[in-house]
Amino acid sequence: MQQDAYTRAGVNIASGNEITRRITQAVRATYGSEVLAGIGTFGGLFDAAALKNMNAPVLVASTDGVGTKTKVASRLNRWDTIGNDLVNHCVNDILVQGARPLFFLDYVASSKLEPDHIAALVISVADACREVGCALLGGETAEMPGVYEAGEVDLAGTIVGVVERERIIDGSQISIGDIILALPSSGLHTNGYSLARRVLSELDWNEPNAELDMSIGTALLAAHRCYLNPVDQLQAAGVEIKGLAHITGGGVVDNLPRILPDDTSAVIERGTWPEPPIFGLIQRLGSIPDDEMFHVFNMGLGMMVIVAPEQRELALETLAGDVYEVGKIAAGNRDVLIQGATS
């Protein structure tokens, strides 16, 4: 009787149990020997002895979400991609300080737990964790009628990684004359969707769009890139990375200054990298000025990499075709000048 009353109140315990059953295999596939307890326990257990071979391990943690990209998934009824967005976003956020992922925790909430949707979403989280060697150590699925609107889903996650203290990347060595490289984005990644959805809301998201060479829905759901592998390639080749900036909410304008020393600025030359056409479509239909576009979206700049001039060629050769020289460090006050952009 108690469960029946709870169901009438809007919470179905059976749905939660069914989701757990469906995701268990995918979650356990992310475990290594360091995971002592995971799904089904009150708290995940991760053996810290895995760090014993490090000299001075520093834990790095970050929490983030995918914002209103979940509304795109809902409109297209496609739930097997935004879990990848979440994990890759969080991996990139700790990567900028040099950290590699250890384990991840996810949180999924909705007004009503639909097993098909939520299971597909969590399995995509698990798949992304497995790809980067990160354990999906635990998580929560919450059914919260009255808090979330019908059909809405919220997705967030927390990542914990580790870096040797001497290998922390903090931007402190950045100096005037350094080169700014960019690893390209696949599209919006996980930011700017409230504006993008408003501008594009009246268009057909399923039909091929000539300007994009794909449907709008496909462009909007393009997965947030993970930059772990290209950064590893650069470091393995001997490139000394002075700074990394993950271009997320706030665009280039707000994110790049976070790693700049006080007496420096960044000069970005527009036209030196390919801008995914989804940005041009949004800008044109929304009549959005350049400066706002660069403040809301990544504009094709997924991860900024700062290197010394003498390491420029090595970096470009190491990631040929997947890295662009887009600017330089100049004197200033931690600001960003985008040349070729109009206000």
N, C-alpha and C positions, 0 to 999 in steps of 0.2 A: 504493500500500500504506500509506503514511504517513497519508493521509486516512482510509482505511478503519479503521486502528487508532484514530485520533482519534475517529471516529464511534462506534466500539465503546466508547470511554471516555466517551461522552456528549455530545460536541461535534460539531455538524454545520455545517461551513463553508458548505455549499451553502445552508442556511437563512438564514444571515446575508447571503449575496450576494443571495438572492431578496428579502429585506426591503429591502435597499438599492435594488434595482431598482424596487420598488413605491413607495417613498417619495420618490424623487428629484424627480419633478415637483412634488410638494407642497412640498418643502423649497425648491427653487429659486424657487418662486412668492413666497417671503418676501424674496428678495434685492432690494436697491436698487443703485444705482450704487456705493455705498460698499463692497459686498462684492466683493473682488478674487479670493477663492478660498474655496470652501465645501466642500460634500459631496464626498467622495472624496479630499480632501487630508489630509495629516498634521495640519495646523493651519489653522484658518480665518483669513482675512486680511480685516481691516476697515479701510478708509481713514480715518485719524484727521483727515484734512483736512476731513472733514464737520463738524468742530467749529470750524473756523477763523473763523467769523463770530460765535462766542461771545466774550465779554469775558474771563471767568475760568472756564472749564469745569471742573467737578469730577466725576470718575467715581464712580459708586455701584454696588456689586456686592452680590449676595445669592445664597445657595444654600438650596434647600429641597426637600421632597418631598411626596408625597400620602399618606404613611403607609399605614395598613391599609385605606384606601379601595380599594386595588387588590384586596383580598379580596372587596369588594362587587362590583366589576367581574367578578371571577372567578366568583363564585356566580351572577351574572345572565348571564354570558357576553356582556358588553357592554363593548367596549374603546374606543369612539369618543368618550368624554367626559372621561376622567381626564387626558388631555393638556391640555385646556382648563383643568382645575383647576390643574394644575401651573403653567402660564404665568401665569394670572390671579393666583394666589397670589404668585408672584415679582414680578410687575408692581406689585402692591399694596404689597409689602414695601419697594420702593425709592421708591414714590410718597409714602410718609409723610415722606420727607425732601425731597420736591419734584422728584425725578428722573423723567425720561422714558426709556423703554427704547431701547437701541441694538441689542443682539444677545443671543441666548440659546443655551445649550448644554444638551442633554438627555442623560440616562443611563438606559438601560433594561437590566435584568438579569433573568435567569430561569434556572431549572434546564434548561429546554429552550425554544429559540426557536421559537414557533409563528408562521409568517409572517403568517397572517390576523390574529392578535391583535396582534402587535407592529407590523405595518404600520398597522393602524387606529389604534393608540395614537399612533404618531409622526405620522401625518397629522393627528390632532387637535391635537397640539402645534404643527405647522406652521400649521394653520388659525387657531389662537389667536394665534400670533405675527403672522400677516398682519393680523389684525383690529386689532392695536395698533401696527402699523407697526414691527415688530421683526424683524430677520433671525434665522432659525434657522441660526446660523453653523456649527454642528458638533454632534457627539454621539457616543455610543457605545452599541452593543448588545452585551451580554455574555452568553454562555451559560456557566453556572457550576454544573454538576451537583455535588452534595455540599455546596454552600454554601446554595443555595435548595432548598426542598422542591418536589416535583413539583407543577406547576400554579401556583406562586407567581411573582409579578412584582414587581420593585422599580422605582420610578420617581422620579427626582430631576432637578433642573435648576439651572443657574446663569444669572443674568441680569446684564448690565452696562448701566447707564444713565448719564445725564448731567444735571447741573443747574448753572445759573449759581451761583457762590459766594454772591452777594448774595441769591439766592432760595431758599437752603437753609432748610427748615422743621425746626426743632430743639426747639420747645416752650419755648425760653428766655423768650419774651415772654408766656407764659401767666400770668394774674394772677387774684386772687380776684375773683369776680363775673362772670367769663367764662362764656359759654353753651356747653354741650355738646350738639352735634347728632349724629345718627346716620344713616348711610346703611344701609338694611336689608340683611340677608343673605338668601340664597335657601334657607338650610338649614344643615346642618352645615359646609358648605364642605369643608375638608380636615382637620378636627380632631375628636377624640372618637370615632373609629370603633371603637376597641377596646372601649370601654364600650357603644356603641350596638349593635354586633354581638352582644355577650354578652347584652344585655337582649332583643334582638329575634330571637335565633337560632332559636327554635322556631316562629316565626310564618311564614305564607306571604308571601313577598315579592313575589309576582306578581299576586295577586288584589287588586282594589280594596279599600281600607280606608276605611270610612265616616268615621272620625275624621280622616283625612288628606285625603279627597276625591281620593285617588290611591293607587297601590300603595306599599307600604313601599319596594320597590326603586327606584321612581321618585323618591321623596322622598330616599332616601339618595344617589342619584346626581345630584341637582340640582347643576348646575355652580356652582363657586366664582365669585362675581361679580367682575368687574373694575371698579374704581372710578376708572379713569383719566378717562373721559368726564365723570362728574359733578363731579369735582374740577376739571377743565378749565373746565366751565361756571361753577362758582363763581368761579374766578379771573378768567375773562373778564368776568364781571358786576361785578367790582371788590370781591369779598369777600376780605378779608385773613385768610388762614387762619393761626392761631397755632400750631396743632398738629394732627397726624393720628395716629391709632392704629389699626393693622390688628389686628382681634381674632381671633387664631389660637390656637395651643396655650397653655393657661393662662387662656383666657377673658378676660373684662373685668377680672377681679381682678388678673391678672398683666401684661396688656398696656397698659392705660391708664396705670398709674403710670410706665411707661418714658419718657413724654414730660412728666411733671409736674415743675415746680421743687420744690425741697426743702421749701418752706414751704406747699405747697398740697395739697389732696385733691380727690377727685371725688365728688359726690353724684349718684347715678343714681336716678331715680324710675321704678320698675317700673310698667308699665301705660300708659306714654306712647308705646309703639311696638308694632307687631304681632309677636308671637312665633310663628314657624312652628309648626304643630301637631305636627310630628315631635318637638319637644322635650318637649311635654306627654306624648306617648305614651311616650317613653323614661323620663321622670321617674316617671310613674305605674306602669308595669310594673316598673321597677327599684327603686321605693321610694327614690328618690334625693333627698336634702334640697336645698333651694334653693341654699344656699351652695356645695355641690359642683357643681350644675348650672352656676352662673356661673363656676366655676373650671375647668370642663372644656370647656364649649361657648360659642359666641358668643351664643346665646340670641336670635338675630335681629338683633344689633348687628354689622354687618359692618365698618364703618369709622366711627370716632368723629372728629368734626371740632370743633375748639375755635375759637370766634370771640368777638370783643368784643360786649358787649350791644347797641351801636349798629348792629352789622351783622347782628343776628339776623333782622330782617324781610327784608332783602335776600336772605339765604341761603335762608330758607324760601320766598320767592316764586320764586327762581331755580330751585329743584328741587321745586316744589310737587308733593306726592304721593309723592316719593321721598326725603324727609328728615324727621326728627322731632326736636323738641326734647326731650331726655331727661334733662337735668340741668344742673348748674352746678359751677363751681370754688369751693371754699371753703378756709378755712384748715385746715392739717393737716400730715401728714408722709408725703406721697406714698402715700396709701392710698385705697381705694374703698369708699364706703358705698352699698349698694343698698337704698333704702327700699322697703318693700313685699315684700321677700324675707324668708323665715323661715329660721332655721338648721336 
